[in-house]
Amino acid sequence: MVQREITKEVQILLGKLRFNTGGTDGRAGPRTVAAIKEFQRTAGVPGDGKATQALLELLRSVAPSG
């Protein structure tokens, strides 16, 4: 996957979990980074704020489908 596609899906899944990313444009702006860090903190994983493949897989496993 291209980084922008990963970031966009991360934004979508974070939104389903009620984390405010500021939109789903595929760009990791300040709100997206803050939402990722907050999710990482609540999930008990290191909080680097980066939209990675590993983060995406974790989000896929916990976010509601549909």
KAWOMO-V748004 format. One record per backbone hydrogen bond with DSSP energy under -0.5 kcal/mol. NH is the residue of the N-H (numbers start at 1). CO is the residue of the C=O. E is the energy in kcal/mol with one decimal. If there is no record, write none. Layout:
NH/CO/E, NH/CO/E
This chain:
5/2/-0.6, 6/2/-2.2, 7/3/-2.9, 8/4/-2.3, 9/5/-2.3, 10/6/-2.6, 11/7/-2.4, 12/8/-2.3, 13/9/-2.7, 14/10/-2.7, 15/11/-2.2, 16/12/-1.8, 17/13/-1.2, 18/15/-1.7, 19/14/-2.7, 20/18/-0.5, 21/19/-0.8, 29/27/-1.7, 33/29/-2.6, 34/30/-2.3, 35/31/-2.4, 36/32/-2.6, 37/33/-2.5, 38/34/-2.3, 39/35/-2.5, 40/36/-2.9, 41/37/-2.4, 42/38/-2.4, 43/39/-2.2, 44/40/-0.8, 44/41/-0.8, 45/40/-2.4, 48/46/-1.1, 52/50/-1.2, 56/52/-2.4, 57/53/-2.4, 58/54/-2.1, 59/55/-2.9, 60/56/-2.6, 61/57/-1.4, 62/58/-1.0, 62/59/-0.8, 63/59/-2.9
